[in-house]
Amino acid sequence: MGKGKAKAKQLKGKLKETTGNVTGDRRLEAEGRAEKVTGKVQETAENVKKNLRGR
């Protein structure tokens, strides 16, 4: 997964989290938080791979 897809996942998660918060849907809010974290982990993994290739 590329860095762009990871960023998109984070954005999608933020949107779900915000929507869940506004509508009071705690499940949607939690899904959004989880998706944001997953995107951040994927982005970090991409950064690590990029740095290892540069050495």
Number of C-alpha atoms within 10 A of each C-alpha: 10 11 16 12 13 23 16 13 21 24 16 17 24 20 17 23 24 17 16 18 16 11 11 11 14 14 13 19 22 16 16 25 20 17 21 24 17 16 24 17 14 20 21 14 16 17 14 12 11 11 10 9 8 7 5
